[in-house]
Structures are given as C-alpha cells and as structure tokens.
C-alpha cells in the first residue's frame, strides 16, 4: 500500500512484521526498599545481555528529594564517570502551571556524583515510578549509555516527569547499579532488574 506524504513523496506502509523478533525481558532480580539507604544490584550485570532494564515502582522517600542512580565500573565504589542531560515536564493539580525545562543543576559533565533521575515529594500519597535502560554494560571498548524516565508526584502537587540521558565515560565494564535518594532513605519501593534477549 502506497502512502503520500505532505510533500507528495511516496512511501510504502508496513503491513506485516513477519521475521521481526521482539525483545523479551528476563527477570534477574528484585529488591524491596524498607528505610534503605541504597538499593544495589551488585551481581547479574555481565555480557549475558546487551541491554539491562531497571523498573522501579511506588518509590517513596523519607524526605522530599530526588531519586538517583550510580554505576560501578569494576571497583567497589559506585562512582563511574558520567556525562548527561536532564529535563523535566510538569503540570500542577489546578491546571494553572505547566512547564518543560532543561535543568542544568541535575545534568553531569565528567562527574562521579550520583545521577538524579526523578523528583518526589514525601507526603503519604507521593511516590514515583519509572524505567532505567543501561546499554551494553560489559563493553570494554565503548562508553556505556543509559536513559531514564521517571514520572512522580512532586511535593508541590505537581505531576512531574524527569527525562535523563547520558553515558558512563569509562572503558571498564559496568558491573553494578545502585539507587539512592539525594538525601535521606528510600522509605519504600520495589526495584526489578531485567535482561533483554
């Protein structure tokens, strides 16, 4: 079937995806937070998969702060050098305030600091959820890319979604991932690590 574009160019529509294999997720491990200073995935990240996906659900902080992540590159410390971008979009409950902002305070430039991936309030009904992708962490040739999307309930009654993309600028393999809050503990939440076939 032919489709015409706005400038009268012809395109062919794909009507079948035969021969295309969708990626399957393999659950590797689950961690549950309970007043935890960190949630750590210290094993299971190796050359078995080219992509690892971390999903986090109902993450609630002890203080209204940002959820963060860091990566281990072969040592015992979670301090891999990172460069990244961070932007967020929000709308308040009253529908009177909206914004999309690039947030320079939360991006990184050759930094070993934690990477902020979402902002959360700490009232009883406030939490966040989201997904972090880590690509080819076992490569010893290329940088290791990551992206995260985290929708959350901000303490100012905002629906706020954070978007992060960056890379670990190391040639060593990434073999560990650690989640934390920028202040206080992870009061509750479930974290899952998957490998992508």
C-alpha positions as CSV (number, residue, x, y, z in Angstrom):
1,X,0.0,0.0,0.0
2,X,1.4,3.4,-1.0
3,X,1.1,6.5,1.2
4,X,1.7,10.0,0.1
5,X,3.5,12.4,2.4
6,X,2.7,16.2,2.7
7,X,5.3,17.0,0.0
8,X,3.8,14.3,-2.3
9,X,6.6,11.8,-1.7
10,X,5.6,8.1,-2.0
11,X,6.1,5.8,1.0
12,X,5.3,2.1,1.4
13,X,3.3,1.2,4.5
14,X,4.5,-1.8,6.6
15,X,1.5,-4.2,7.0
16,X,3.3,-7.2,8.5
17,X,6.2,-7.6,10.9
18,X,7.0,-11.2,10.0
19,X,10.6,-12.1,10.6
20,X,10.9,-9.3,13.3
21,X,11.6,-10.6,16.8
22,X,10.6,-8.5,19.7
23,X,12.9,-8.4,22.7
24,X,11.9,-10.5,25.7
25,X,12.6,-9.4,29.3
26,X,14.2,-11.9,31.6
27,X,13.7,-11.0,35.3
28,X,17.1,-11.3,37.0
29,X,16.4,-10.0,40.5
30,X,14.0,-8.0,42.7
31,X,14.9,-5.7,45.6
32,X,12.4,-4.2,48.0
33,X,13.2,-1.0,49.9
34,X,12.3,-0.5,53.6
35,X,14.0,2.5,55.0
36,X,17.0,1.6,52.8
37,X,20.0,4.0,52.3
38,X,20.6,2.3,48.9
39,X,19.2,-0.4,46.6
40,X,22.1,-2.2,45.0
41,X,22.3,-4.6,42.1
42,X,25.8,-5.9,42.6
43,X,25.6,-9.1,40.6
44,X,24.0,-10.3,37.4
45,X,25.2,-7.5,35.2
46,X,27.6,-9.1,32.7
47,X,28.0,-9.9,29.0
48,X,24.9,-12.2,29.0
49,X,22.7,-9.3,27.7
50,X,23.4,-6.2,25.6
51,X,20.7,-4.3,27.5
52,X,19.5,-4.2,31.1
53,X,16.3,-2.6,32.2
54,X,15.6,-1.5,35.7
55,X,12.0,-0.8,36.7
56,X,11.0,0.9,40.0
57,X,7.5,1.0,41.4
58,X,5.9,3.1,44.2
59,X,9.2,4.6,45.4
60,X,8.6,6.8,48.5
61,X,11.4,8.8,50.1
62,X,11.9,9.7,53.8
63,X,12.3,13.3,52.7
64,X,11.1,15.2,49.6
65,X,14.2,14.8,47.4
66,X,15.4,13.3,44.1
67,X,15.8,9.6,43.3
68,X,19.3,9.0,42.0
69,X,21.5,6.2,40.4
70,X,25.2,5.5,40.1
71,X,27.2,2.8,38.4
72,X,30.2,0.6,39.5
73,X,33.0,0.1,37.0
74,X,34.9,-2.8,38.4
75,X,36.0,-1.4,41.8
76,X,33.9,-1.5,45.0
77,X,32.7,2.1,44.6
78,X,29.7,3.3,42.7
79,X,31.3,6.3,41.1
80,X,31.7,5.8,37.4
81,X,32.4,9.0,35.5
82,X,29.3,10.2,33.7
83,X,28.1,12.9,31.3
84,X,24.4,13.5,30.9
85,X,21.4,15.8,30.2
86,X,18.3,16.3,32.4
87,X,15.0,17.8,31.6
88,X,11.6,17.7,33.1
89,X,7.9,18.4,32.3
90,X,5.2,19.2,34.8
91,X,1.6,20.3,35.4
92,X,0.1,21.3,38.7
93,X,-3.2,19.8,40.0
94,X,-5.1,23.0,39.4
95,X,-4.1,23.1,35.8
96,X,-2.7,26.6,36.2
97,X,1.0,26.0,35.8
98,X,2.9,23.9,33.3
99,X,6.5,23.8,32.1
100,X,9.1,21.9,30.2
101,X,12.6,22.8,31.4
102,X,16.2,21.8,30.8
103,X,17.7,21.6,34.3
104,X,21.4,22.2,34.3
105,X,21.6,21.6,38.1
106,X,20.9,17.9,37.6
107,X,23.0,17.2,34.5
108,X,26.5,16.0,34.8
109,X,29.8,16.7,33.0
110,X,32.5,14.2,33.6
111,X,31.3,13.7,37.1
112,X,31.4,10.8,39.6
113,X,28.4,12.2,41.5
114,X,25.1,10.4,41.6
115,X,22.8,10.9,38.6
116,X,19.4,12.4,39.6
117,X,16.6,10.6,37.8
118,X,13.4,11.9,39.4
119,X,11.9,14.3,42.0
120,X,9.5,13.0,44.6
121,X,7.5,14.5,47.5
122,X,7.4,12.6,50.8
123,X,3.8,13.0,51.8
124,X,1.9,9.7,52.4
125,X,0.4,9.6,48.9
126,X,3.5,10.9,47.0
127,X,5.8,8.5,45.1
128,X,7.5,7.9,41.8
129,X,7.9,5.0,39.3
130,X,10.0,4.6,36.2
131,X,12.4,2.8,34.0
132,X,16.2,3.0,33.5
133,X,17.9,1.4,30.5
134,X,21.6,0.5,30.6
135,X,23.1,-0.4,27.2
136,X,26.0,-2.9,26.6
137,X,27.5,-2.5,30.1
138,X,30.2,-5.2,29.5
139,X,31.8,-3.3,26.6
140,X,35.4,-2.5,27.3
141,X,35.7,-0.5,24.0
142,X,32.8,1.9,24.1
143,X,31.1,4.2,26.6
144,X,28.0,2.8,28.3
145,X,24.8,4.7,27.5
146,X,21.8,5.0,29.8
147,X,18.4,6.6,29.7
148,X,15.8,7.1,32.4
149,X,12.2,8.2,32.5
150,X,10.6,8.8,35.9
151,X,7.1,10.2,36.5
152,X,6.5,11.3,40.0
153,X,4.3,13.2,42.4
154,X,6.2,16.3,43.4
155,X,5.7,17.8,46.9
156,X,4.1,21.0,45.3
157,X,1.2,18.9,44.0
158,X,2.7,18.5,40.5
159,X,2.7,15.7,38.1
160,X,6.4,15.8,37.2
161,X,8.3,13.6,34.8
162,X,12.1,13.6,34.6
163,X,14.0,12.6,31.5
164,X,17.7,11.7,31.7
165,X,20.2,10.5,29.1
166,X,23.9,10.1,29.3
167,X,26.8,7.7,29.3
168,X,29.4,6.3,31.7
169,X,32.6,7.6,30.2
170,X,34.8,4.6,31.1
171,X,36.3,1.7,29.1
172,X,35.9,-0.7,32.0
173,X,32.7,-2.8,32.2
174,X,29.8,-1.6,34.3
175,X,29.1,-4.4,36.7
176,X,26.9,-2.8,39.4
177,X,24.0,-0.3,39.6
178,X,22.9,1.5,42.8
179,X,19.8,3.6,43.5
180,X,19.6,6.1,46.4
181,X,18.0,9.3,47.4
182,X,20.0,12.6,47.3
183,X,19.1,12.9,51.0
184,X,17.6,10.5,53.5
185,X,16.4,7.0,52.8
186,X,14.3,5.1,50.3
187,X,11.4,4.6,52.6
188,X,9.7,2.0,50.4
189,X,9.6,0.8,46.8
190,X,10.2,-2.2,44.6
191,X,13.1,-2.4,42.1
192,X,13.5,-5.0,39.4
193,X,16.4,-5.8,37.1
194,X,15.7,-7.4,33.7
195,X,18.0,-8.6,30.9
196,X,16.8,-8.0,27.3
197,X,17.1,-11.0,25.0
